[in-house]
Amino acid sequence: QLQAFGGGLVQPGGSLRLSCVVSGSIFSINAMGWYRQVPGNQRELVARVTSGDGADYADSVKGRFIISRDNAKNTVYLQMNSLKPEDTAVYYCNVFGQPYAGYNRRDYWGKGTQVTVSS
């Protein structure tokens, strides 16, 4: 239900834009966001936008990454600027929401897209 696009190889200082399209039915979405993971480490929050359009960012990406959402397209974006080698990771799209009315909220995950920052 979540399909991510936009990963790839970029030089330090460069930019990439990730997109995640949410398909299928989710009754209500509370938050959409991006996490990342490198081998041997836990998955960590990169950025998240809530249904009220509030945004949270990891300290390591503040001022460089911008998260946005297009509700009409059921899409969340992550604009990544001034990329650093330490941003290299697999990036996962996440939605936290309610599948049906009255059901518990849960996490939905995309398959992940590789971002590599290297010269």
N, C-alpha and C positions, 0 to 999 in steps of 0.2 A: 504493500500500500504506500510505501515511501520510496521514491526513486531519486537518487542524488546525481547531480551532474556537475562537471566543472573542475574536477581535480586534474593534476598533472605536475609537470616539472617546471620550475620557475627559478630564476636566479635570485640571490639575495637582493632585497630592495624592490623586488618586483611585486606584481599584484595578481590575484586570482579572484574569481567570483564563483562561489558555489551556489547551486540551486537545488531545492528539494521540492518535488511535487507530491502532494498527498492525494491519492486516489482512493476510491472506495468510500464506504460510509463510516464516518465517525460522528456520533450524535452531537458531541460538543468538544471543542478543543480548548484547553486551558492554557497551554503553552507550546511553543514550537522553538526548536533550538538546534544547536550543533555541539557535539562532543568530539573529542579526539582521543586516540590511543596509540601509543608506541609499544613495541614488543617489550614485555616484562613489566609494564606499568599499568596502573588502573586507568580506566576510561575517565576522562575529566571533562567538565563543562567548559566550553569555549564561550558560548553566548546563547542567550535565551530571551525570547520575547513573549510576554504574557498576553492574555486576551484583552487586557486593558492597555496594551501597547507599552507597558513598562519593559525595560531591557536590563539584563544583567550580563556582565562580562567578566571573564577571568582577568585578574590583574595583569597577567602577562600579555594580554592583547588589547587592553584599553588604549584608546587613542590611535590604534592601527586597524582594527576590525570594526565593521558596522553590520549589524543584523537588521533585516527588515522583512516584512511579510506583505503579501498581496492576498487578501482574503478572497477576492473574486476569483483568483486563479488557484487558490489553495496551495500557495507556494511560499516558501521561506528562503531567503537569500542570505549569504554571508559574503560581504565584500572584504577581502583581505588585502591590506596594503602594507608596504614596508616589511615584506616577509623576511623572516630570519631562518637560518638552518634549524633552529630549535622548534620551529613551527611544523617541521616534517612529522607527519603522522597519518594515520587513516582517520578521516573525518566521517562521523556518523550523524545523520539527520535524526532528530527525535521529536516526537509529538507526545504530549501528555494530555489524555482526554478520556472521555466517557464513550464507550462503544454504542451503548443504547441508554435510553432514559431509565434511570433507576439502577443502572449498573455501576460498579466501582470504577473509578478512573484507573487508567493503566498507561504504561509506556509503550509506544510503538517505535520501532527502530528500522532505519534503512540498512542496506548492505554495506555501506561505507565506500568512500572514494579516497584514493591515495593522493596526498599532497606531498611533494618532495621539493625542498628548497635547497638548491646546491649550485655551485658554479662549475 
